[in-house]
Amino acid sequence: MLGSPPDINGQLVIEAVRGVESVHDIHHVHLWQMQENMAALDCHVVITEAGWQRLESIKTEIKAQLKTRFNIVHSSLEFEHIDHAHQDANLYGHE
């Protein structure tokens, strides 16, 4: 792990994930450089009630956006239903 990817704007990554249909919000974001040319993202993604029924397609869309727009080829996404999402969670990392 080499630290934050210098050529990726974290705010744009967050906005891209938030822009996927049925994504309500994102938090607990970790964006880092795994190797010299490989970026990774871990985060929690809050899904709407309607979106919960199509969770796999939402995950596929998020991963496609990450790869296409930011060349992030490794991501670990933890999904939370909007009714059971962490309250007052930090946008980035742990407190």
Secondary structure, DSSP 8 states (H G I E B T S, - for coil): --BS-TT--HHHHHHHHHTSTTEEEEEEEEEEEEETTEEEEEEEEEE-HHHHTTHHHHHHHHHHHHHHHH-EEEEEEEEEEGGG--SS--SBS--
